[in-house]
């Protein structure tokens, strides 16, 4: 990698990690559009650039989720029995997405799905509303089914799943702080299963760039993970001293812009 590329990735990881800690969002919403731009500028075809951006962004969650999970666990906020119930489905859904649908869908289709997902997430952020508790958590089969859906969608868009798992748990009468903490713990199995799926699905593909393995761009993964793990705790600390509700509204507008770019990318590649 050139020094310029390393600097770009360091800035992206620093920014994404800080926002993840500050606003409690999955880093993929920020990383995927900018990674797509970076890869496209280096000659990667439009569809492949989108796929590599999604896969590499998801893989970074392997590292950032561990840091977040550790912090929440220290506060006793993670409901590990819920993690145990939902994680098996997440592993199945992530593998199905990464090794199956992700490889079969064209990059343009994935860019469109990502844009719609980010647009929905931005709208939820603007509304700042959680669903009212309506029931208790389902049994093992129901939790596994919910996990499969969360893992599948997350694997397609390169997100940590928080915008699906947190509303699901709060709807099932899990207190919001426990839902957020438990969602952080679920980020690791989501990232693990999806990344394994990307590796399986793209194993025989020629390297689009030096250091790429299928859909994963390993040099970028290393640089972004290093930067984001370092700055995510700073963002979490800043959240206690800032008006995060107002920041979320501003950031939602940024997300709309990123969603618009990915839609443009979908129809102009």
C-alpha positions, 0 to 999 in steps of 0.5 A: 500500500502507498503512504497515501492509502494508509493515511486515508484508511487510518483517517477512515478507521479513526472517524468510523471508530469514534462515531461507533463509540459516540453514537452506538452505530455499526461502523459499516454505515460509514466505512462501506461508502468511503471504502467503495470510493477508495477501491474504485479510485484504485481501479477495482470495478464498481460491482467488486468495489462494493462487495470488497467494501462490504466484506472488509467493513464487516471484518473490522467488526471482529475487532471493534465488537470485542472492545465494546463487548468487554466494556458492557460486560464489565458493567454487567449489562450483557444478557448472555442467555439472550446471546446464547439464544440468538447467536446460533441463528446469527451464525447460520444467517451470516454464513448463508449471506456471506457464502451464498447470496452475497456471491450470487448478487451483483454488486449493483444489487448489494449497493441498492440494498445497502442504500435502502438499509442505511436510509431506513436506519437514518430515518429511525435515528431521526425519529429516535424512537424504539418500539414499545414493549409488546411481548416476552422474548420467544423460545429457543426456536423463535430466538434462533429464527430472529438471529437468522434474519439479523445475521442474513441482512447484516451479512448482505450490508456489512453492518453489525446488526444493532439496528435490527437486534436492539429494536427486536429486544426492546420490543420483547421487554428487554431494557434498552441498556441491556439491549444495546449491550447484548447487541454489542456482544452479538456483533462478534458472531455476526462478523465471524459468520459473515466473514467466514462466508465471504472467504468461502464465497470468494476463495477462487476469485482473482485478487483485485488488489495486492493483499486481497483474498477474495472479497476481503482486502486484508491490508485495509482491514488491518489498518482500519481495525487498528485505528477504530479499536483505538478511537471507539472507547474515546467516542464512548467517553465523549458520549457522556459529555455531549448531546448525543440526541442532537448529534444523531439527528445531524449524523442521520443527514450524513447517512442520507447522503451516503445512501444517496451515493450508494444508490448512484453507484448502483446505477452508474457502474 
